[in-house]
């Protein structure tokens, strides 16, 4: 019998000048009950999210070069062409991507999951395809045009059987004073007959990457997570990262559980985040980020 699975790609475009952010999730999922493809949409102007289901064969995927077609919409590392027309949502436009910034990769850490990427029994596999890139173009959502001019982009992918039952995920490239690219995920990870709270976090400051992850000795020293805020202290040897994030307009998205897209989680594209980065007790920098994406499914 075929094992339940899901695969999804997350494309985000954020323009701080217009205070607008748009996220598109395209993917496919399989369970005993259903096998279909989908596009899910969330932005900072609509008061709801949209989920469009397609027959499974409506999604076409090519790995190299990376290319996805779902319905009439196309997704690559160079552009995103949106052509969605339903009674509930009309979304059309073309966004181009330039100067993609990759994470550091090694033989033992080919993805952000490090050596955990080699195990074939993980519940969920996470990939960063672009930590940052420039986005240009225009989209029209339900009759309203949104322009992107050298805006900030981000692309990631997930695959497996289910999202973690408890997790928090944050992503922000729009900070006030520093050139910062940031992504962090803290989640409950089943592992064989046990489980642990796993951490993956990338902090790129002025082109220099700092990696905090369970597999390199980093750990979350203290945390407080609920439906409205996230507070974490992350430690790695002499370094300490303090994260405070607040949700403003969380909305319900659908996430995978045993190959079925039926589990609601909360995502906010308008969150605010503050970061303080210390070496020993010396503050190296601090900054405030706007339009932070925050996603929470928690029982912490």
N, C-alpha and C positions, 0 to 999 in steps of 0.2 A: 504494500500500500504506500502511496506517495506521502511524504512527510509534509505537514503544513509549513508554509513559508510566506515571507513577504520580502519585497525589495522596494525601497523608496529613495528618491533623490529630492533634496531640498535646495531650492534656489531663492536667494533673498537679495533684494535691491533696496537701498536706503539712501534717500537724498535729504541731507540735513538742512539744506537751503530752503526746501519746500516743506520740511517737516513731514515727509511721507515715506512709508516703508511698505513693501509688497513682498509676500512670500508665497511661492508656488511649490507644492509637493506633488510629484508625479510618481506613480508606482504601480505595482501589481501584487496581488496576494492570492494564496490558494489555501483552501481548507476543504474538508469533506462536503461542507454545505455549499461553498461558492468558490468560483475562480473568476476573478475579474481584474480590470485595471481601473485606475482612478486618477483624477486631478483634484487636489484640495487647495483652496485659496483663502488667504487671510491678509488683510491690509489694515491701514490705520484710519480709514474713513468709514468703511462699512461697519455696522453694528453687529454683524454676524459673519460667520465663515460659510464657505461653500464647498460642497463635496459632490463631484460629478463622477458617476460610475459608468464605465465602458465595458463591453465584452472583452474578455482576456486577449483576443487576437487583435484588438485595436491598438495594443502597445507593441511597437517594434523597437528592438534594442540592438545596437552595434557597440561593441566594447572598444575597439580600436580601429578607426577613430571613434571617440565617444559620440553617440548619436541616439536620441530617443524620439520616437514619434508616438504620440498618444492622441487618438482622434485626429484632429486637424492641426494640433499644436506640435511644435518641434523644439527640442532642448539639446544644446551642445555646450561645449566649453567656450565657444566663440559667440554664441547668441542664443536668445530665447524668443521664439515666435509663438504668439498666443492667438488662438482662433477658437473661441468658445462662445457658443450661442445657444442658450437654453431659455425656457420661460422664466427661470429664476435669476440667471446671470448672463450678461454679455461682456466678454472680455476679449479685446483685440489689441495687438501691438507688436512691436519688435524692439528688443533691447539687445545691444551688442556689448560684449565683454572684452576688456583689454588688460594686459599686464597681470596675468594671474600669478598670485603668490602661493607657492607650495610650502608645506611644512618640511622640516628636515626628515630625511629618511635614511635608514641604515639597513644592513643585512638582518640585524636582529629586531629592528623596528621599521618594517616596510610600510606600516600604517600608523595612525595615531594610537592604535591599541597595542603597539609594541609586540612583544613575544606572544601575547594572548591571541594575536591574529592567526597564529599557526594551529591553534586547537580547533578541531572540527565539531565540537559539541557546545560551543558558546550559544547562549540564548539570542544574543544580538551582536552584530558586528558593525562598527562605526568607522566611517572613512571621511576624511576632509579632502575635497577635490580642489578647493581654492579658499585659502584663508582670507584673501582679499583680492579684488580686481575692480577696475573702473567700469561703470555702467553708463551707457548713453542710449537715449531713445525716448519713446513715448508709448504709453498704454492708455486705452480708454476702457474704463470699468463702469458699466451701467450708465453710459452717456457722459461720464466725467473724465476729462483728459488729465493725465499725470505725466510730467516731464522729468527726465533724469539727465543731468548734465554733470559728467565726471562724478557720478554718485558712487557709493560703496557697495560692492557685491560680495557674496559669500555662497559657496556651494559645498554641500556634504551629502553623504549617502548612508543608508542603514539597510541591513539585511539580517535575516534570521527567521525565528519562529514568532517571537514576541518582543515588544518593548519591555524594559525592566518594570517590575511592579511598582517600585519607588525610585524616583529620580528627579533631579533638577538639571536643567540645561540652560546655559546662558551664552549669548553671542552678541558682541558689539564691536564695531569698527569706527564709531563716531564719538570720539572723545573731544573734550574742549580744548586742551592745550598740547597734548602729546600725540605723536604718530603711533597709535596703538592699535593692534589687531588682537582680538581676544575671543577665546572660546573655552568653555569649561563645562564638564559634565561630571556629576557625582551620583552614583546609582548603585542599587542593590544588584549584585551579580551572582547568580547561581553558578556553582563550580563543582562538578561531580556530585558528591554527597554532602557538600557543605555550601557555604555562600559567604560573601564579603561585600563591603562597601567599596566600590572601585572608583578611582579618580582618573580623569584625563583632562588636562588643561594646557592650553597654549597661550602664552603672553608674548607677543612680538612687539618690541619697543624700538622704534627707529631702525628697523631692519634686523635686530638681534632677537633670536628666539630663545625664550625660556620655557622649558617643558616641566610640568608637574604631573606626575603619573604614579600610580601604584607600583608599576614595574621599575621605576627608577628611585624608589625609596621615599617618595613624597606621600604625605598623608594629610587628611583633614583633621586638624587638631581640635576644632570646636565648630559646631554648626547649629543654626536655628533656621528651620525651613517651614513655612506655612503657605497658605493660599495667597498671601499678600506681600510677603517679603522673604528674602534669602540673606542669611548671614553666614559666612564661612571664614575660618582661618586655616590656610594651607601652609604646611611647613615642608621644606626640603633642605636638610642640613642647616646651613647658616641663613637660608633665605626664608622669608615669611611673607605671605600674600594675604591681605585682608580684603574681603569682598563683601560689599553691602549693596543689595539690589531691592528695588521696590516695584511691584506691579501697579499699573495705572488702569488698564482696560483689558483684563484677561478675558479671553473668549475660548469657547470649547472647540477643540479639534478631535478628530477620530484617529486613534492609533491602533496598531495591530496586536492581537492576542491570539496565539495559536493559529496564525494564518488568517484570522478574520478581522476585518476592520470594524470593530464594534466597541472599542474602549475609549471613553472620553478623557482627554487631558486638557489642561489649561495652558494657553499660550498668549503672551502679550508682546506686541511689537513696539510698545510705547513705554517700556520700563526705563527706569533710571538706575544707573550703577555707579558706585564709587570704588576705586581700587587704590590701595596703599601697598607699596612694595618695599620691604625692608631687607637689609643685609645685617645680620646680628640685630642690633637695636637702632641702626642708622637708617633713616627714611631715605630711600633712593629716589622715589617719586610718588606722587599721588595725583589722581585725576578723576574727573567726573564724566560719565558717558550718558548720552541721550539716545532715545530710540533703541534701547537695548532689548533684544529678543530674550524672553524668559519663558521657559516651558517647565511645568511642574506636574508630576504625578507622585504624590507623597503620602506616606504614613509614618514619617520620621517622628 
